[in-house]
Amino acid sequence: MEQKLTQEQKLTWRMTQQLSQAIEILQYNGYDLHQYLQEQMNENPLIEVETTGEEQFSSIRRRFVSHGTDLPEDFFAPPKSLYDLVKEQMVHYQLTPEQRNILEYGIDSLDERGYLTVSLEEWADHCNSTIHLTEECLHILQSMDPPGIGARSLQECLTLQLIRKQKPEPFIDLVQNHIDWVADHNVGQIAQTYNISQEEAAELIQEIQSLTPHPGLQLQQKKSDYIIPDGEVIREQGIWKVKLYVWNSPRVSIDRSYLVQEQLDQETKEFVNKFIRHGNWLIRALETRRQNLLNVFEKVVEKQVAFFHYGSPMLRPLTLQEVAGEIGLHVSTVSRAVKDKYLQTPHGVFPVKFFFQQGIQKKDGGLASAHFTQVLIRELVAGEDPSSPLSDEQIREKLKKGFGIHISRRTVAKYREFMHIPSSFKRKRRG
């Protein structure tokens, strides 16, 4: 009786351990999964992971080889240029064709530091546009990442970064009018001019010196690391489909040749059988992972189909619970499935979590996504009169009357701050 109980306890422990490992496997992205399988091959000599092993591939390409799904054409290309990286952010704005043309010219006019190399007049003249519309596009450019992009001088570059950080007046005045005091570390003069202590003056200098004078270089360095997508969303015969890349669902097999060797003793055969059982479990766990990922990704694409047609302004509200309920999985399983996963789309590479959007009540009873609401706020700000910028309350009213979106003034402020849009007072100063 005691021996039977011990066997049952061991079986329960083994099942619990395997379940825990299966859950962990679901959380892995393609790269982490590859690392995990390398460890499994080191521990289990019967496991084989199929690859092409072509020597001419780079170290990343050697690890992740496509068997059936082609890689994006430029996936392993050198890091993108500053201009490409900034232009990719345009998908988050609802631009008219004229605004897009003006903005693209402005981006092409950046130098490697991220500074604008043409005057507002030259920019407007080249695009056959008005100064007012060109200035709107300048503000859009300067709202992009990293903070300071599109500046026309060092002072403006640092000012844009301080505005994003919502720093008080002394910071901005010091940068715009007395930048040499910062360079000279003139604590006494700063303390006297702004009626602050020398300690506070030293903190002002330290904060300003921590800013990035060349944001364009920062962006290029930051983006040189590859994000490896786990799958691709493509359109075939009018239908959007998901294809998992092979590194996300590798093929694992078991070498069973050891079992047919007659010279193996019973103990060795049992040892080999143990490895085979583990290999079979791993194959099942990987197939379950592949199917769960595919189910989740396909449901996300189905729910966000307007995004794939038209871009991020058309994102709809979507929750983990909604997806979980429709595909018959637990919410925690869906959460693990989307963790650290990326999808290649016609609009760029996006984390899967990007497609899960908070819903905001509309007047007609429907819901608008938080992202769509943020896009509208950005558009309202971009189109405002620079001499009389919209307050958060005025933005709230315009969202309510123009789009039937009901949110509080505080929510407007929260979204505005999230997008690094300054308050109306600070926008008026900049305009």
ZAMARGU-4260 file (C-alpha; in steps of 0.2 Angstrom, whole numbers, plus 5000, padded with zeros to 4 digits):
<rodrens>
0) 5000/5000/5000 | 5014/5012/5005 | 5024/5007/4989 | 5008/5011/4978 | 5006/5028/4987
5) 5024/5032/4984 | 5022/5028/4965 | 5007/5039/4963 | 5015/5053/4972 | 5030/5052/4960
10) 5018/5051/4945 | 5009/5066/4951 | 5025/5076/4954 | 5031/5071/4936 | 5015/5077/4928
15) 5015/5093/4938 | 5033/5096/4933 | 5029/5092/4915 | 5014/5104/4915 | 5025/5118/4923
20) 5037/5115/4909 | 5024/5115/4895 | 5017/5132/4902 | 5035/5139/4902 | 5037/5133/4884
25) 5022/5143/4879 | 5029/5159/4885 | 5045/5157/4875 | 5048/5168/4860 | 5057/5161/4845
30) 5074/5165/4851 | 5071/5158/4869 | 5063/5142/4862 | 5079/5139/4852 | 5090/5141/4867
35) 5078/5129/4877 | 5079/5116/4863 | 5098/5118/4863 | 5098/5113/4882 | 5086/5099/4879
40) 5098/5092/4865 | 5112/5093/4877 | 5103/5083/4890 | 5094/5071/4879 | 5105/5063/4865
45) 5090/5056/4856 | 5082/5073/4852 | 5085/5080/4835 | 5080/5098/4829 | 5079/5099/4811
50) 5089/5114/4803 | 5097/5116/4786 | 5114/5121/4793 | 5119/5132/4779 | 5136/5139/4783
55) 5134/5155/4774 | 5120/5161/4785 | 5124/5174/4799 | 5124/5168/4817 | 5106/5172/4819
60) 5101/5165/4802 | 5110/5149/4806 | 5100/5147/4822 | 5083/5151/4813 | 5081/5143/4796
65) 5065/5144/4786 | 5059/5127/4779 | 5042/5133/4772 | 5039/5151/4776 | 5050/5164/4767
70) 5058/5177/4778 | 5054/5195/4775 | 5065/5202/4761 | 5075/5214/4772 | 5074/5204/4788
75) 5092/5201/4789 | 5097/5216/4780 | 5109/5229/4789 | 5100/5241/4802 | 5088/5253/4794
80) 5093/5271/4792 | 5087/5285/4803 | 5075/5291/4790 | 5067/5274/4788 | 5065/5272/4807
85) 5057/5289/4809 | 5045/5286/4794 | 5039/5270/4801 | 5031/5280/4815 | 5020/5289/4803
90) 5008/5274/4803 | 5002/5280/4821 | 4996/5296/4813 | 4980/5299/4803 | 4988/5310/4789
95) 4981/5317/4773 | 4991/5314/4757 | 4997/5332/4758 | 5003/5330/4776 | 5012/5314/4772
100) 5021/5322/4758 | 5026/5337/4768 | 5032/5326/4783 | 5042/5314/4772 | 5051/5329/4765
105) 5055/5335/4782 | 5061/5318/4788 | 5072/5317/4772 | 5079/5334/4777 | 5086/5327/4794
110) 5105/5326/4796 | 5112/5311/4805 | 5110/5320/4822 | 5092/5321/4819 | 5092/5340/4816
115) 5081/5348/4803 | 5093/5356/4789 | 5080/5367/4780 | 5071/5382/4786 | 5052/5382/4788
120) 5051/5393/4772 | 5062/5382/4762 | 5052/5367/4767 | 5035/5375/4763 | 5041/5381/4746
125) 5048/5365/4741 | 5032/5356/4745 | 5021/5370/4738 | 5013/5371/4754 | 5008/5385/4767
130) 5019/5390/4782 | 5005/5385/4793 | 5003/5368/4787 | 5021/5365/4786 | 5023/5371/4804
135) 5009/5358/4809 | 5020/5344/4801 | 5035/5351/4810 | 5026/5348/4827 | 5021/5331/4821
140) 5039/5327/4817 | 5045/5334/4834 | 5032/5323/4843 | 5040/5308/4836 | 5053/5297/4845
145) 5066/5300/4851 | 5063/5316/4860 | 5072/5330/4852 | 5070/5324/4834 | 5067/5337/4821
150) 5075/5351/4831 | 5083/5366/4822 | 5096/5370/4835 | 5104/5363/4851 | 5093/5374/4862
155) 5077/5368/4853 | 5083/5350/4854 | 5085/5351/4873 | 5069/5361/4875 | 5059/5348/4866
160) 5066/5335/4878 | 5063/5345/4893 | 5045/5348/4887 | 5042/5329/4886 | 5049/5327/4903
165) 5037/5342/4909 | 5051/5351/4917 | 5046/5368/4925 | 5051/5385/4918 | 5068/5388/4924
170) 5075/5373/4914 | 5068/5379/4898 | 5073/5397/4900 | 5091/5392/4905 | 5092/5381/4890
175) 5085/5394/4878 | 5094/5410/4885 | 5109/5404/4895 | 5115/5388/4888 | 5133/5394/4891
180) 5130/5394/4910 | 5127/5376/4909 | 5142/5372/4899 | 5153/5383/4911 | 5144/5375/4926
185) 5141/5392/4933 | 5131/5387/4948 | 5132/5404/4956 | 5125/5414/4942 | 5111/5401/4939
190) 5106/5401/4958 | 5106/5420/4958 | 5096/5423/4942 | 5082/5410/4946 | 5082/5413/4965
195) 5086/5395/4969 | 5099/5387/4980 | 5116/5382/4973 | 5111/5364/4976 | 5095/5366/4966
200) 5106/5375/4952 | 5118/5361/4952 | 5103/5349/4950 | 5097/5359/4935 | 5114/5358/4927
205) 5115/5339/4930 | 5097/5336/4923 | 5101/5347/4907 | 5118/5338/4904 | 5109/5321/4905
210) 5099/5326/4889 | 5104/5319/4872 | 5111/5333/4861 | 5111/5321/4845 | 5094/5311/4846
215) 5096/5304/4829 | 5112/5295/4833 | 5104/5288/4849 | 5089/5281/4838 | 5101/5272/4826
220) 5111/5264/4840 | 5095/5259/4849 | 5087/5251/4834 | 5103/5241/4828 | 5097/5226/4838
225) 5085/5215/4829 | 5068/5211/4834 | 5064/5193/4828 | 5046/5191/4824 | 5037/5175/4828
230) 5026/5175/4813 | 5019/5185/4798 | 5002/5191/4793 | 4999/5190/4775 | 4985/5192/4763
235) 4981/5178/4751 | 4966/5179/4739 | 4958/5193/4750 | 4960/5184/4766 | 4972/5188/4780
240) 4982/5173/4786 | 4995/5170/4800 | 5011/5160/4796 | 5022/5155/4810 | 5041/5156/4806
245) 5050/5140/4808 | 5061/5146/4822 | 5044/5148/4832 | 5038/5130/4828 | 5054/5120/4825
250) 5052/5101/4820 | 5059/5089/4833 | 5061/5071/4830 | 5068/5056/4840 | 5082/5044/4835
255) 5076/5027/4839 | 5090/5017/4832 | 5097/5013/4849 | 5082/5002/4853 | 5086/4990/4839
260) 5104/4987/4845 | 5104/4969/4852 | 5119/4971/4863 | 5110/4983/4875 | 5107/4976/4892
265) 5090/4979/4900 | 5096/4993/4911 | 5102/5003/4896 | 5086/5000/4886 | 5076/5007/4901
270) 5088/5022/4901 | 5085/5024/4882 | 5066/5022/4884 | 5066/5036/4897 | 5074/5048/4884
275) 5061/5043/4871 | 5047/5046/4883 | 5054/5063/4887 | 5056/5066/4868 | 5038/5061/4865
280) 5032/5073/4878 | 5043/5087/4871 | 5035/5084/4853 | 5018/5085/4861 | 5022/5101/4871
285) 5029/5110/4855 | 5014/5105/4845 | 5002/5111/4859 | 5012/5127/4859 | 5011/5129/4840
290) 4992/5126/4840 | 4989/5138/4854 | 5000/5152/4846 | 4991/5150/4830 | 4974/5150/4837
295) 4978/5166/4847 | 4986/5175/4833 | 4972/5170/4820 | 4959/5176/4832 | 4968/5193/4835
300) 4970/5195/4816 | 4951/5191/4814 | 4946/5204/4827 | 4959/5217/4821 | 4956/5215/4802
305) 4953/5233/4799 | 4970/5237/4806 | 4978/5226/4793 | 4969/5235/4779 | 4971/5253/4785
310) 4983/5254/4799 | 4983/5258/4818 | 4970/5271/4818 | 4957/5257/4814 | 4962/5247/4830
315) 4947/5241/4839 | 4945/5237/4858 | 4950/5220/4862 | 4954/5210/4878 | 4962/5194/4883
320) 4946/5188/4890 | 4937/5190/4873 | 4950/5181/4864 | 4951/5167/4877 | 4932/5165/4877
325) 4931/5163/4858 | 4945/5150/4856 | 4941/5140/4872 | 4957/5144/4882 | 4960/5151/4899
330) 4965/5169/4900 | 4981/5165/4908 | 4985/5154/4893 | 4982/5168/4881 | 4992/5180/4891
335) 5007/5168/4891 | 5005/5165/4872 | 5006/5184/4868 | 5020/5187/4880 | 5036/5194/4871
340) 5029/5189/4854 | 5030/5199/4838 | 5021/5198/4822 | 5027/5205/4805 | 5013/5214/4796
345) 5011/5225/4781 | 5013/5240/4792 | 5029/5234/4801 | 5033/5223/4816 | 5022/5224/4831
350) 5021/5216/4848 | 5006/5205/4849 | 5001/5214/4865 | 4999/5230/4854 | 4983/5223/4847
355) 4974/5222/4864 | 4967/5239/4866 | 4956/5246/4881 | 4939/5251/4876 | 4931/5268/4878
360) 4912/5271/4877 | 4905/5280/4863 | 4888/5289/4861 | 4881/5276/4850 | 4884/5262/4862
365) 4899/5256/4853 | 4917/5256/4859 | 4932/5265/4853 | 4950/5259/4856 | 4961/5269/4867
370) 4974/5270/4853 | 4961/5277/4841 | 4956/5290/4854 | 4975/5294/4856 | 4977/5296/4837
375) 4962/5308/4837 | 4969/5318/4851 | 4986/5320/4842 | 4976/5325/4826 | 4966/5338/4835
380) 4982/5345/4843 | 4991/5345/4826 | 4977/5355/4818 | 4975/5368/4832 | 4979/5386/4830
385) 4996/5388/4838 | 4992/5405/4845 | 4977/5398/4854 | 4980/5379/4857 | 4966/5368/4864
390) 4964/5364/4882 | 4961/5347/4888 | 4943/5352/4891 | 4941/5358/4874 | 4949/5342/4867
395) 4936/5332/4878 | 4922/5342/4870 | 4928/5340/4852 | 4930/5321/4855 | 4912/5320/4862
400) 4904/5331/4849 | 4914/5326/4833 | 4916/5308/4837 | 4904/5303/4850 | 4918/5298/4862
405) 4915/5301/4880 | 4930/5302/4891 | 4935/5313/4906 | 4946/5328/4905 | 4958/5319/4916
410) 4959/5304/4904 | 4963/5317/4890 | 4977/5323/4900 | 4983/5306/4904 | 4983/5301/4885
415) 4991/5318/4881 | 5005/5315/4893 | 5007/5297/4887 | 5010/5303/4870 | 5022/5317/4876
420) 5011/5331/4870 | 5014/5346/4881 | 5000/5356/4890 | 4991/5370/4880 | 5001/5383/4890
425) 5018/5375/4884 | 5011/5372/4866 | 5007/5390/4865 | 5024/5395/4871 | 5032/5384/4858
430) 5020/5389/4844
</rodrens>
